[in-house]
Amino acid sequence: MAKKDDEDPVVLEEPEYEGDDDEVEDVWLRGLWMVLFIVLLWVARGILIVAAVIQFFWMLFKSERNRHIAEFGEDLADWMARATLFVSGATEDRPFPFDQWGIPD
């Protein structure tokens, strides 16, 4: 008959990894956000073109600028600037929808 050990089994712990897995994951996550904001910048460019064409025809036929389109253009320009700063690595601050939309009053 086999001899029974009354001792608890020994649990071995994994050796700790010296590298920073979190840092590597953060870089990959940031890269995904960068790709998303690059796509959104392309969409914003299209929206800007449409707004500019509408504003042009508004000024052509009404002889005045549309205040709402102009204000939206300012906010869009601010968002595009902040998105560009994030994508280029100049800042870690992500723009809208992670921050407020538009220029603060």
Secondary structure, DSSP 8 states (H G I E B T S, - for coil): ------S----------SS-HHHHHHHHHHHHHHHHHHHHHHHHHHHHHHHHHHHHHHHHHHSS--HHHHHHHHHHHHHHHHHHHHHTTS-S---TTSS-SS---
